[in-house]
Amino acid sequence: MSIVMTTDATIDNQPFQYEEVDFFTGQPYEQWKRARQECPVIGSDPNGGLGSMLSTPDRQAFQITRWDDVEHVLRSGEVFSSSINAEHIGQFMGELILAMDGQEHRSYRNLVAHAFRASQLERWRDTVISPTINMFLDEISPIGHADLVRDITSRYPVRVICAIVGVPVQDSDQFHGWSEKINTGPLDPEAGMEASRSMRAYLEPLVESRRSEPQGDLLSDLVHAEIDGQRLTDEKIYGFLRLLLPAGAETTFRVMGNALTALLLYPETMARVKSDRSLLPAFIEEILRWESSVTQVSRVAAVDTEVAGCPISKGSAISVLTGSANHDSSRYENSEEFELDRPAKNHMAFGTGQHQCLGMHLARLELSVGINEILDRLPNLRLDLDAPAPVISWLAFRGPQALPVLFDAV
């Protein structure tokens, strides 16, 4: 048990104690619930506890658990900087937009923002997204059984983002493997660095070919983009690509697994959505709230400040627990429950503020198209009761590791 420092919000001024949460099997929601009630800003012991990977002997780390405080931190870019991302994930991705603030961030974000606007993405629905999900369904629909993680969710989003960026879609499975290792690089630095080097070596000839022969894809846009009259350096190009490919694949892959798990665990919800597809947007938003695929983002205090009465010194690392905010009972009634008919309210699955997820419209579109096709093409879809029940797990990146199902072969 890791004992963490008292904040002004701790009930009866007793130190808040936080059980260790395993990164790969962890179920943090019950402890986050207790933290929101007892100690909404948690200071981590550098020797253990949730978020301790961000702390050092010379730097305190804090976790922010409540909706109002999470929103405040993410919307206060001048006080809470994203530059800390260069220290941990940046060593695997290179120079990346996640570590930029202010005008620099706005300039670089605008380079790719146009490609991810909802209006622009509609053109990908019929040319890339629908054909991709149907290609994978073609493989399993005659069989009558599948592991939806292995056969669908781990393959579908990465192939889509490869097509949009402009890298060969036939190599999308390889990009999925690299993406997982890059995203979890802080846990296994050797594997993360090897994946980062391998992805760059693969991309180098593609980048060079776009310099002489642009092809109208996002990769060509990056190679020929200019900021203040200057072309992007190679390091910034590869930083963009190492971010776009893993982020565009991994987050949607996990949340789609969460969505399918919910449908299979709640057959009455599946029946309602299947018979009335107008419920699908509400279902997707509730899934994004209930089981966000990414539960936390990192910031660093740029000045001495405080959150919820807790002093936070300049240089302190901040884990902003968006997954906890999405379960805050002060914002959502019956917040721990999945409720299809929940009144519409913004959630934090994509964050907020200037770093709100660039790919949120793409993720929603992929979820909508993918779930629609799965419900149409896998009749009598149900869990395989002879296999272990699916479990949504992990701490920072949540999703099922397997999803064995049965359906009527077609």
C-alpha positions as CSV (number, residue, x, y, z in Angstrom):
1,M,0.0,0.0,0.0
2,S,1.4,3.4,-1.0
3,I,0.7,6.2,1.5
4,V,0.4,9.6,-0.3
5,M,0.5,13.1,1.0
6,T,-2.5,14.8,2.6
7,T,-4.2,17.6,0.6
8,D,-6.5,20.2,2.1
9,A,-9.4,18.3,0.7
10,T,-8.6,15.1,2.6
11,I,-11.4,14.1,5.0
12,D,-10.4,14.6,8.7
13,N,-6.9,15.4,7.5
14,Q,-6.0,11.7,7.3
15,P,-3.4,10.6,4.8
16,F,-5.0,9.1,1.7
17,Q,-3.8,5.5,1.1
18,Y,-3.7,4.2,-2.5
19,E,-3.4,0.6,-3.3
20,E,-0.9,-0.3,-6.1
21,V,-2.7,-0.6,-9.4
22,D,-1.1,-3.0,-11.9
23,F,-0.6,-1.3,-15.3
24,F,-1.7,-4.3,-17.3
25,T,-4.5,-5.8,-15.2
26,G,-5.5,-2.9,-13.1
27,Q,-9.1,-1.8,-12.3
28,P,-8.7,1.7,-10.9
29,Y,-12.3,3.0,-10.9
30,E,-13.1,2.1,-7.3
31,Q,-10.0,3.8,-5.9
32,W,-10.6,6.8,-8.1
33,K,-14.1,7.0,-6.7
34,R,-12.7,7.0,-3.2
35,A,-10.1,9.6,-4.2
36,R,-12.7,12.0,-5.6
37,Q,-14.6,11.8,-2.3
38,E,-11.6,11.9,0.1
39,C,-8.6,13.4,-1.6
40,P,-9.3,14.7,-5.1
41,V,-5.7,15.8,-5.7
42,I,-3.3,13.0,-4.8
43,G,0.4,13.5,-4.3
44,S,2.3,10.4,-5.2
45,D,5.1,8.8,-3.3
46,P,8.1,8.6,-5.8
47,N,8.7,5.0,-4.6
48,G,5.3,3.7,-5.7
49,G,1.6,4.3,-6.3
50,L,-0.4,5.4,-9.3
51,G,1.5,8.0,-11.4
52,S,4.8,7.4,-9.7
53,M,6.4,6.9,-13.1
54,L,6.2,10.6,-13.6
55,S,7.8,11.5,-10.3
56,T,11.5,11.6,-9.4
57,P,13.4,12.2,-6.1
58,D,13.5,15.8,-7.2
59,R,9.9,16.2,-8.5
60,Q,6.6,15.6,-6.9
61,A,3.8,14.0,-9.0
62,F,0.1,14.6,-8.6
63,Q,-3.1,13.0,-9.8
64,I,-6.2,15.1,-10.5
65,T,-9.4,13.0,-10.1
66,R,-12.5,15.3,-10.3
67,W,-14.3,16.6,-13.3
68,D,-14.1,20.3,-12.5
69,D,-10.3,20.1,-11.6
70,V,-9.5,18.0,-14.7
71,E,-11.3,20.5,-16.9
72,H,-9.5,23.4,-15.2
73,V,-6.0,21.9,-15.7
74,L,-6.6,21.0,-19.3
75,R,-8.0,24.4,-20.2
76,S,-5.2,26.3,-18.4
77,G,-2.3,25.7,-20.9
78,E,-0.2,28.6,-19.6
79,V,-0.2,27.2,-16.1
80,F,-0.1,23.5,-16.9
81,S,2.2,22.8,-19.8
82,S,2.2,19.8,-22.0
83,S,6.0,20.0,-22.4
84,I,6.5,17.0,-20.1
85,N,5.4,14.7,-22.9
86,A,8.8,15.3,-24.5
87,E,10.4,13.6,-21.5
88,H,8.6,10.3,-21.5
89,I,6.7,9.5,-24.7
90,G,8.7,12.0,-26.7
91,Q,11.8,9.8,-26.4
92,F,10.0,7.2,-28.4
93,M,8.1,9.4,-30.8
94,G,10.6,12.2,-31.3
95,E,9.7,15.8,-31.7
96,L,5.9,15.8,-31.3
97,I,3.0,18.2,-31.2
98,L,1.9,16.8,-27.8
99,A,4.9,18.5,-26.2
100,M,4.2,22.0,-27.7
101,D,2.2,24.8,-26.2
102,G,0.8,28.1,-27.3
103,Q,1.3,29.5,-30.8
104,E,3.9,26.8,-31.7
105,H,1.3,24.2,-30.9
106,R,-1.4,26.0,-32.9
107,S,0.8,26.3,-35.9
108,Y,1.8,22.7,-36.1
109,R,-1.7,21.4,-35.3
110,N,-3.1,23.4,-38.2
111,L,-0.8,21.5,-40.6
112,V,-2.9,18.4,-40.2
113,A,-6.2,19.6,-38.6
114,H,-7.9,20.0,-42.0
115,A,-7.5,16.3,-42.7
116,F,-9.4,15.3,-39.5
117,R,-12.3,17.7,-39.7
118,A,-15.7,15.8,-39.7
119,S,-16.6,17.2,-43.2
120,Q,-13.3,16.0,-44.7
121,L,-13.6,12.6,-43.1
122,E,-16.9,11.8,-44.8
123,R,-15.0,11.2,-48.0
124,W,-13.2,8.3,-46.3
125,R,-16.4,6.5,-45.3
126,D,-17.1,4.8,-48.6
127,T,-13.6,4.7,-50.0
128,V,-11.6,3.4,-46.9
129,I,-13.6,2.9,-43.7
130,S,-16.5,0.8,-44.9
131,P,-14.4,-1.4,-47.3
132,T,-11.9,-2.0,-44.6
133,I,-14.3,-3.3,-42.0
134,N,-16.1,-5.4,-44.6
135,M,-12.9,-6.9,-45.8
136,F,-12.2,-8.2,-42.3
137,L,-15.8,-9.4,-41.8
138,D,-15.5,-11.3,-45.1
139,E,-12.8,-13.4,-43.5
140,I,-14.8,-14.4,-40.4
141,S,-18.5,-14.4,-41.4
142,P,-18.4,-17.9,-43.0
143,I,-16.7,-19.4,-40.0
144,G,-19.3,-18.7,-37.2
145,H,-16.8,-17.9,-34.5
146,A,-14.0,-15.4,-34.0
147,D,-11.9,-13.4,-31.5
148,L,-13.1,-9.9,-32.3
149,V,-9.9,-8.3,-30.9
150,R,-7.6,-10.5,-32.9
151,D,-9.6,-10.6,-36.1
152,I,-11.3,-7.1,-36.2
153,T,-10.5,-4.4,-33.7
154,S,-6.7,-4.7,-33.6
155,R,-6.6,-4.6,-37.4
156,Y,-9.4,-2.2,-38.6
157,P,-8.3,1.2,-37.2
158,V,-4.7,0.9,-38.0
159,R,-5.4,0.0,-41.6
160,V,-7.7,3.0,-41.9
161,I,-5.1,5.5,-40.5
162,C,-2.5,4.0,-42.8
163,A,-4.7,4.7,-45.8
164,I,-5.4,8.2,-44.7
165,V,-1.8,9.0,-44.0
166,G,-0.6,7.3,-47.2
167,V,1.5,4.4,-46.1
168,P,1.0,0.9,-47.6
169,V,-2.1,-0.6,-46.0
170,Q,-0.8,-4.2,-46.5
171,D,1.8,-3.4,-43.8
172,S,-0.8,-2.2,-41.3
173,D,-0.4,-5.3,-39.0
174,Q,3.3,-4.4,-38.7
175,F,2.3,-0.8,-37.8
176,H,0.0,-2.1,-35.1
177,G,2.8,-4.0,-33.5
178,W,5.1,-1.0,-33.6
179,S,2.3,1.3,-32.3
180,E,1.7,-0.8,-29.2
181,K,5.4,-0.9,-28.3
182,I,5.8,2.9,-28.9
183,N,2.7,3.8,-26.8
184,T,3.9,1.6,-23.9
185,G,7.5,2.6,-24.3
186,P,7.9,4.0,-20.8
187,L,7.1,0.5,-19.4
188,D,9.6,-1.3,-21.7
189,P,12.1,1.3,-23.1
190,E,14.2,-1.1,-25.1
191,A,11.2,-2.5,-27.0
192,G,9.8,1.1,-27.4
193,M,13.0,2.4,-28.9
194,E,13.4,-0.6,-31.2
195,A,9.9,0.0,-32.5
196,S,10.5,3.7,-33.0
197,R,13.7,3.0,-35.0
198,S,12.0,0.4,-37.1
199,M,9.0,2.6,-37.9
200,R,11.4,5.4,-38.9
201,A,13.5,3.1,-41.1
202,Y,10.3,1.9,-42.8
203,L,9.0,5.5,-43.4
204,E,12.2,7.0,-44.7
205,P,11.9,5.9,-48.3
206,L,8.2,6.9,-48.3
207,V,9.0,10.4,-47.1
208,E,11.8,10.7,-49.7
209,S,9.5,9.6,-52.5
210,R,6.9,12.2,-51.5
211,R,9.5,15.0,-51.7
212,S,9.8,14.4,-55.5
213,E,6.3,13.0,-56.2
214,P,3.6,14.3,-53.9
215,Q,0.5,12.1,-54.0
216,G,-2.2,14.2,-52.4
217,D,-2.1,12.3,-49.1
218,L,-1.4,13.4,-45.6
219,L,2.2,12.2,-45.8
220,S,2.7,14.5,-48.9
221,D,1.1,17.4,-47.0
222,L,3.6,16.9,-44.1
223,V,6.7,16.7,-46.4
224,H,5.8,19.9,-48.2
225,A,4.3,21.8,-45.3
226,E,5.8,25.1,-44.2
227,I,5.7,27.0,-40.9
228,D,6.7,30.7,-41.2
229,G,8.2,29.9,-44.6
230,Q,10.3,27.0,-43.4
231,R,9.7,23.4,-44.3
232,L,9.4,20.9,-41.5
233,T,12.6,19.2,-40.4
234,D,12.9,15.5,-40.8
235,E,12.6,15.0,-37.0
236,K,9.3,16.9,-36.9
237,I,8.0,14.9,-39.9
238,Y,8.8,11.6,-38.2
239,G,7.6,12.9,-34.9
240,F,4.2,13.7,-36.5
241,L,4.1,10.2,-38.1
242,R,5.1,8.4,-35.0
243,L,2.2,10.2,-33.2
244,L,-0.5,10.0,-35.9
245,L,-0.1,6.3,-36.7
246,P,0.0,4.9,-33.1
247,A,-2.6,7.4,-31.9
248,G,-4.9,6.9,-34.8
249,A,-4.7,3.1,-34.4
250,E,-4.4,2.2,-30.7
251,T,-7.0,4.4,-29.1
252,T,-9.8,3.5,-31.5
253,F,-8.8,-0.2,-31.4
254,R,-9.2,-0.3,-27.7
255,V,-12.4,1.7,-27.4
256,M,-14.0,-0.3,-30.2
257,G,-13.2,-3.4,-28.1
258,N,-14.9,-1.7,-25.2
259,A,-17.9,-1.0,-27.2
260,L,-18.3,-4.6,-28.4
261,T,-17.7,-5.8,-24.9
262,A,-20.6,-3.7,-23.7
263,L,-22.9,-4.9,-26.4
264,L,-22.1,-8.5,-25.6
265,L,-22.3,-8.1,-21.9
266,Y,-25.7,-6.3,-22.1
267,P,-27.7,-8.2,-24.7
268,E,-30.7,-6.0,-24.1
269,T,-28.6,-3.0,-25.2
270,M,-27.4,-4.8,-28.3
271,A,-31.0,-5.7,-29.2
272,R,-32.1,-2.1,-28.8
273,V,-29.2,-0.7,-30.9
274,K,-29.6,-3.4,-33.5
275,S,-33.3,-2.6,-34.0
276,D,-33.0,1.1,-33.8
277,R,-29.7,2.5,-35.3
278,S,-30.6,6.0,-34.3
279,L,-29.5,5.0,-30.8
280,L,-26.0,4.3,-32.0
281,P,-24.6,7.8,-31.5
282,A,-25.8,7.8,-27.9
283,F,-24.3,4.4,-27.4
284,I,-21.0,5.5,-28.7
285,E,-20.9,8.6,-26.5
286,E,-21.8,6.5,-23.4
287,I,-19.0,4.0,-24.2
288,L,-16.5,6.8,-24.6
289,R,-17.5,8.1,-21.2
290,W,-17.9,4.8,-19.4
291,E,-14.7,3.1,-20.7
292,S,-12.4,5.6,-22.2
293,S,-9.5,3.9,-24.0
294,V,-7.1,6.5,-22.7
295,T,-7.6,7.3,-19.0
296,Q,-5.0,10.0,-18.3
297,V,-2.8,12.6,-19.9
298,S,0.3,14.3,-18.6
299,R,1.0,18.0,-17.7
300,V,3.7,19.8,-15.8
301,A,3.1,22.9,-13.6
302,A,4.7,25.9,-15.3
303,V,4.3,28.1,-12.2
304,D,3.6,27.7,-8.5
305,T,-0.1,27.1,-8.3
306,E,-2.9,25.1,-6.6
307,V,-5.7,22.8,-7.5
308,A,-8.7,22.3,-5.1
309,G,-6.7,23.9,-2.3
310,C,-3.7,21.7,-2.8
311,P,-0.4,23.6,-3.4
312,I,1.5,22.4,-6.5
313,S,5.0,23.8,-7.0
314,K,6.5,24.7,-10.3
315,G,7.9,21.7,-12.1
316,S,5.6,19.2,-10.5
317,A,4.3,16.4,-12.8
318,I,0.5,16.1,-13.2
319,S,-1.4,13.0,-14.2
320,V,-4.8,14.4,-15.4
321,L,-7.2,11.4,-14.8
322,T,-9.8,11.9,-17.6
323,G,-11.0,8.4,-16.9
324,S,-11.8,9.4,-13.3
325,A,-13.5,12.6,-14.4
326,N,-15.8,10.6,-16.7
327,H,-17.0,8.8,-13.6
328,D,-17.5,11.8,-11.4
329,S,-20.9,11.5,-9.7
330,S,-21.1,15.3,-9.3
331,R,-21.5,15.4,-13.1
332,Y,-23.1,12.1,-14.0
333,E,-25.9,10.4,-12.1
334,N,-25.1,6.6,-11.5
335,S,-21.7,7.5,-12.9
336,E,-20.2,4.0,-12.6
337,E,-23.0,2.4,-14.6
338,F,-23.4,2.0,-18.4
339,E,-26.7,3.7,-19.3
340,L,-27.8,3.9,-22.9
341,D,-30.4,6.5,-22.1
342,R,-28.1,8.8,-20.2
343,P,-28.8,12.5,-20.9
344,A,-26.3,13.9,-23.3
345,K,-23.3,15.6,-21.7
346,N,-19.8,16.3,-22.8
347,H,-17.2,13.8,-21.6
348,M,-13.4,13.8,-21.3
349,A,-12.6,10.8,-23.6
350,F,-10.9,13.1,-26.0
351,G,-9.7,15.6,-23.4
352,T,-10.5,19.3,-23.7
353,G,-8.6,22.6,-24.3
354,Q,-6.0,23.2,-27.0
355,H,-4.8,19.6,-27.0
356,Q,-8.2,18.0,-27.5
357,C,-7.8,14.9,-29.5
358,L,-7.4,15.7,-33.2
359,G,-8.7,12.3,-34.3
360,M,-12.0,12.4,-32.3
361,H,-14.2,12.7,-35.4
362,L,-12.4,9.9,-37.1
363,A,-12.7,7.7,-34.1
364,R,-16.5,8.3,-33.9
365,L,-16.9,7.6,-37.6
366,E,-14.9,4.4,-37.4
367,L,-16.9,3.3,-34.4
368,S,-20.2,4.1,-36.1
369,V,-19.4,2.4,-39.4
370,G,-17.7,-0.6,-37.7
371,I,-20.4,-1.4,-35.2
372,N,-23.1,-1.0,-37.8
373,E,-21.4,-3.5,-40.1
374,I,-20.7,-6.0,-37.4
375,L,-24.4,-5.9,-36.3
376,D,-25.5,-6.4,-39.9
377,R,-23.1,-9.1,-40.9
378,L,-22.7,-11.3,-37.8
379,P,-26.2,-12.6,-37.1
380,N,-27.0,-13.9,-33.6
381,L,-23.7,-12.4,-32.3
382,R,-23.1,-13.6,-28.7
383,L,-20.3,-14.4,-26.3
384,D,-18.6,-17.8,-26.6
385,L,-19.5,-19.2,-23.2
386,D,-16.9,-21.9,-23.4
387,A,-14.1,-19.2,-23.5
388,P,-13.1,-16.9,-20.7
389,A,-15.4,-13.9,-20.2
390,P,-14.0,-10.7,-21.7
391,V,-12.4,-8.2,-19.3
392,I,-11.7,-4.6,-19.9
393,S,-8.4,-4.0,-18.2
394,W,-5.1,-2.0,-18.1
395,L,-4.6,1.3,-16.4
396,A,-3.7,4.0,-18.9
397,F,-4.9,2.3,-22.1
398,R,-8.0,0.3,-21.4
399,G,-9.6,-2.5,-23.5
400,P,-10.2,-6.2,-23.7
401,Q,-7.3,-8.4,-24.6
402,A,-9.6,-11.0,-26.2
403,L,-13.3,-11.1,-27.3
404,P,-14.3,-14.6,-28.2
405,V,-17.7,-14.8,-29.9
406,L,-20.1,-17.0,-31.8
407,F,-22.5,-16.1,-34.6
408,D,-24.5,-17.7,-37.3
409,A,-22.2,-18.4,-40.3
410,V,-23.2,-16.7,-43.5
